[in-house]
Amino acid sequence: MKDSNSSLDYGEQLVMRYRASGMTRKDFAARSGISVSTLDYYVRRERKASLPVAFAPSRLLPVALVASEEAASQAYPSEQPQS
């Protein structure tokens, strides 16, 4: 029975061998006896694991919107000072 660490090691080793091979995904997968989608899964998992938490794809960041004076005057013409 395999534990979860052995499958992680397999994926890590597979991605390292793929990157060092210089082969295309299709050629490397065929030579390794796996499907391209399996190789892609391990490559994505390694890429995701290597991202810092601050850059995780699912993280949302707050954004403050500031209108320019011209845009504000066009949006609210009645609030312009009388000249």
N, C-alpha and C positions, 0 to 999 in steps of 0.2 A: 504494500500500500504506500502510495506516495504522499508526502506531506505538502503543504502549500509552498514551502520554501523550495522544494525541488522543481516545481513547475516555474517558479519565478526565476530560478537559476537557468532553467532551460531557455526561457524567453530572453533573458539577458544575454546568454551565450549565443543564441541564434542571431540576435540583432548585431552583436559585436562581429560575428563571423560574416554576416551579410554586408555590413558597412566596410569591412576590411577586404571583401572579395572583389569589389569593383564591378560586380555583375549586375545585370538588370534584375528587377524583382522577379520577373517571370523565370529567368534562367536559374537564379539562386533557389527559388522555391522548388523548381523541378528537380534540380540536383540534390536538394535536401529532402525530397520526398514529402513535401507539404504543399498545401494550396497557397496561392498568392494572397488570398484573404486571411489565411492564418499568419503569414509573414507580416501583412499590413497590421493585423491586430497587435502583434508584439511590438512593432515599430511605434505605433500610436501609443501603446501603453508605456513604453520607455520614454517617449517624448513628453507625455503628460506627467510622468513621475519626475522628470528632470526640471520641470517648470517651477519657479518659486511660487509660493502661495499667492503672492500679490499679482501674479500674471496668469493665474488659472483662468481658463476660458469662460467659466461660468460666473466669475466675479463681476458684480456691477459696481460702478463707481459713481459718486454723486457729481452732478454737473450744475453749475450756476450759469444762468443765461442773463446777459446784460444787454439791453437794447441801446443802440446808438441814439444820439439826440435827434437825428433826422428820422429814424424809424419811429421813435416815440412821438414826435410831432405829427407824423402822418397817421399814427394809430389813434392819437388823442388830440385832434385839432382844436377842440373847445377849451383845452387846458393851456393853450399858448398864451403868453403874456400879451396884452394889448399894447401896440406901439403908437 
